[in-house]
Amino acid sequence: MSTAPDLHALLDDGFEPESCSVLVIGCGNILRGDDAVGPILIRHLWERGVPDAVRMVDGGTAGMDVAFQMRGAERVVIVDASSTGAEPGTIFRVPGEELADLPPIDGLHTHSFRWDHALSFSRWLLGPGCPTDVTVFLIEAATLTPGAELSASVRTAMEQVAVLIRDEFFPDEILDLPHEVEVTSGGYLRISAAMAGEYFPGDACGLALARDDQGGDQLLLVPLQSTANGGQLLKQRNSAGDRVLLVRETLSDDLPVGQHRTRWDDERGALVVDLEPKERPPDGRER
């Protein structure tokens, strides 16, 4: 008497599943206020640059397809909204023992696909092929009102989780950002796509000049959400996503053409471009 094959065996088409180092899944309903935090975080990470070894899934639209996406993933990170009564914006990292002892699938619906649904369904469907290295982040919602935007507290928490995911789970190559920008003879600042995605996701920034302790000139680039806040637009320069920013009016007529080192300054909330100090003749007068 033959027995029915396990469900996961029916998925075996003879080909190895497409592998990835990290799979990031954002669960939630994009139309219900803070419940959209998972899918919005996926877009937020994607806009800032994702390594080839990382796969991103919007669980709000992929629904039960999330289970198939887990095939071949070495590590899985799931982000969803929570509603526990805690302070809005509170970030929870679900303990491993809770992930290991999930209840049976109950109330599964493609329009309310939560993190626990994603894991339970994947284990049922994939069997031993389901990844075991799984991390879940939950962000406490402030409002689930249909049509509402993310609340300020949840957006701030989402950005914190995005940084944590990049730092802890992304391969090192995405974090190895260039440390130089270029001032051109035409008065533009050239910024790489990786640097623009990391520091200026809104493609806008404010400009200011400052002096360091040794009297050297510095150009401060302050990230803004949009040019509506009075900043300047970082224009896309090529298909790779590199950006250019007009700085001629901020800098002196004697443009410091060439490559310049940069560093992020937490206190000032700005990317600092170190400009070489001008050469001075022995009499102290500028040339």
C-alpha positions in Angstrom: 0.0 0.0 0.0 1.6 3.3 -1.1 1.4 6.4 1.0 0.9 9.9 -0.2 4.1 11.9 -0.6 4.9 14.8 1.7 3.7 18.1 0.4 7.3 19.5 0.1 8.2 16.6 -2.1 5.6 17.7 -4.6 7.4 21.0 -5.0 10.6 19.2 -6.0 11.0 19.8 -9.7 14.5 18.4 -9.9 16.1 21.8 -9.8 17.8 23.5 -6.9 15.8 26.4 -5.5 17.3 29.9 -6.2 19.5 30.6 -3.2 20.2 33.8 -1.4 22.1 34.8 1.7 19.3 36.9 3.2 15.6 37.1 2.5 13.8 40.2 4.0 10.0 40.0 4.1 7.8 43.0 5.0 4.3 41.8 6.0 1.3 44.1 6.4 -1.6 45.9 4.6 -0.3 48.9 2.7 -3.8 50.5 2.9 -4.1 50.5 6.8 -1.9 53.1 8.3 0.9 51.7 10.4 0.1 48.2 9.3 2.0 49.2 6.1 5.3 49.5 7.9 6.6 46.1 6.7 6.0 46.7 2.9 7.2 50.3 3.2 10.4 49.2 4.9 11.1 46.9 2.0 10.9 49.8 -0.4 13.0 51.9 1.9 15.8 49.3 1.9 15.5 48.8 -1.8 15.9 52.5 -2.5 19.1 52.6 -0.5 20.7 49.7 -2.3 20.5 46.0 -1.9 23.4 43.5 -2.5 22.9 40.7 -5.1 22.9 38.2 -2.3 19.8 39.7 -0.6 16.2 39.1 -1.8 13.4 41.5 -0.8 9.7 40.4 -0.7 6.6 42.6 -0.1 4.5 40.2 1.9 1.6 42.5 1.7 1.1 41.8 -2.0 2.9 38.5 -2.3 0.7 36.8 0.3 1.1 33.0 0.4 3.8 33.3 -2.3 6.1 34.3 0.6 6.5 30.6 1.4 7.9 29.8 -2.0 10.2 32.7 -1.8 11.7 31.2 1.4 13.1 28.2 -0.6 16.8 28.4 -0.8 17.2 31.3 1.7 20.0 30.9 4.3 18.6 33.6 6.6 15.2 35.1 6.8 14.2 38.5 8.3 10.5 39.3 8.8 9.1 42.8 9.7 5.5 43.4 10.6 3.4 45.7 12.7 2.1 44.8 16.1 -0.8 45.9 18.3 0.0 44.9 21.9 -0.9 48.1 23.7 2.7 49.1 24.1 4.0 52.6 23.3 3.7 53.3 19.5 7.0 52.8 17.8 8.2 50.2 20.2 10.4 47.6 18.5 10.2 44.0 19.5 12.6 41.2 18.5 10.6 38.0 18.8 12.4 35.4 20.9 13.5 32.2 19.1 11.4 30.0 21.4 8.3 31.8 20.3 9.2 31.2 16.6 9.8 27.5 17.3 6.3 27.0 18.9 3.9 28.7 16.6 0.2 27.7 16.7 -1.4 26.0 13.7 -2.5 28.2 10.8 -5.7 29.9 11.7 -7.7 32.6 9.9 -5.3 32.7 6.9 -6.3 35.3 4.3 -4.4 36.8 1.5 -5.4 40.3 2.7 -4.2 39.9 6.3 -1.0 37.8 5.9 0.9 38.3 9.2 4.4 37.2 10.2 3.1 34.1 12.0 1.1 33.1 9.0 4.2 33.4 6.8 6.2 31.1 9.1 3.5 28.6 9.8 2.5 28.3 6.2 6.1 28.0 5.0 6.9 25.2 7.5 3.8 23.4 6.4 4.5 23.8 2.7 8.3 23.4 2.7 8.9 20.9 5.4 12.6 20.3 6.0 13.3 22.8 3.2 12.1 25.7 5.3 14.9 28.0 6.6 15.7 27.7 10.3 17.6 30.9 10.7 14.7 33.3 11.1 14.5 36.7 12.8 11.3 38.6 13.4 11.0 42.4 14.1 7.6 43.8 15.2 6.9 47.6 15.3 4.1 48.7 17.6 1.4 50.6 15.5 -0.2 53.9 16.5 -3.0 53.8 14.0 -4.5 51.2 11.6 -6.9 53.7 10.0 -7.5 52.9 6.3 -5.8 55.4 4.1 -3.6 56.9 6.8 0.1 57.4 6.3 2.7 56.0 8.7 2.7 57.8 12.0 5.9 59.7 13.0 6.8 57.3 15.8 6.4 54.2 13.6 8.4 55.8 10.7 11.2 56.6 13.1 11.2 53.0 14.4 11.1 51.7 10.8 14.3 53.6 10.0 16.0 52.2 13.1 15.0 48.7 12.1 16.3 49.3 8.5 19.7 50.4 9.9 19.8 47.3 12.2 19.0 45.0 9.3 21.6 46.5 7.0 24.3 46.4 9.8 23.5 42.9 11.1 22.2 40.9 8.1 23.5 42.5 4.9 26.8 41.2 3.4 29.7 43.5 4.0 30.0 44.8 0.4 26.9 47.0 0.6 28.4 48.7 3.7 31.7 49.3 2.1 30.7 52.8 0.9 33.1 55.1 -1.0 34.5 57.8 1.2 35.2 60.4 -1.5 33.2 62.8 -3.6 34.4 65.0 -6.5 34.0 68.7 -7.1 34.0 69.4 -10.9 35.3 72.5 -12.7 31.7 73.3 -13.6 30.7 73.7 -9.9 29.0 70.3 -9.3 29.5 67.8 -6.6 29.5 64.2 -7.8 28.2 61.6 -5.4 28.1 57.8 -5.9 24.8 55.9 -6.1 25.8 54.0 -2.9 26.5 57.2 -0.9 23.4 58.9 -2.2 21.2 56.0 -1.2 22.8 55.7 2.2 22.7 59.3 3.2 20.2 61.1 0.9 17.2 58.8 0.3 15.0 61.9 -0.4 17.4 63.0 -3.1 17.6 66.5 -1.4 20.0 68.2 0.9 20.8 71.5 2.5 24.3 73.1 2.0 26.4 75.0 4.4 30.1 76.0 4.8 32.0 75.5 8.0 35.6 75.5 9.3 37.4 72.7 11.1 39.7 73.2 14.1 42.7 73.6 11.8 41.1 76.4 9.7 40.2 74.1 6.8 37.0 74.6 4.8 34.2 72.1 5.1 31.1 71.6 3.1 28.1 70.2 5.1 25.5 68.2 3.3 22.3 67.9 5.4 19.8 65.3 4.3 16.2 66.5 3.7 13.1 64.7 2.8 12.5 66.9 -0.3 13.3 70.2 -1.9 10.1 71.6 -0.4 12.2 72.1 2.8 14.4 74.6 0.9 17.2 72.2 -0.1 18.7 71.4 -3.4 18.0 68.4 -5.6 20.5 65.6 -6.2 20.0 64.9 -9.9 20.7 61.5 -11.3 23.8 61.6 -13.5 23.9 58.2 -15.1 22.1 54.8 -15.3 24.2 53.5 -12.4 22.3 56.0 -10.1 25.2 58.4 -9.4 24.1 61.9 -8.4 25.3 65.4 -9.0 24.6 68.5 -6.8 25.2 72.1 -7.8 27.5 73.6 -5.2 29.1 76.5 -7.2 26.9 79.2 -5.5 27.8 77.8 -2.0 31.5 77.5 -2.6 33.9 80.4 -3.4 34.8 81.3 -7.0 38.1 79.4 -6.4 36.5 76.0 -6.7 38.4 73.2 -4.9 38.3 70.9 -8.0 39.1 67.2 -7.4 38.4 64.4 -5.0 37.6 65.1 -1.3 37.3 62.8 1.7 33.9 62.6 3.5 32.7 61.5 6.9 29.3 61.4 8.6 28.9 63.8 11.6 26.1 62.5 14.0 26.2 65.7 16.1 25.5 68.0 13.1 23.4 65.4 11.2 25.4 66.0 8.1 27.8 64.5 5.6 31.0 66.5 6.0 33.2 67.1 2.9 36.7 68.1 3.8 38.0 70.8 1.4 41.7 71.5 1.1 42.6 74.8 2.7 43.7 77.5 0.2 47.4 78.0 -0.2 48.6 81.3 1.2 51.8 83.2 0.3 54.3 84.2 3.1 52.6 87.6 3.5 49.4 85.8 4.5 47.3 87.2 1.7 45.1 84.9 -0.4 46.1 84.2 -3.9 
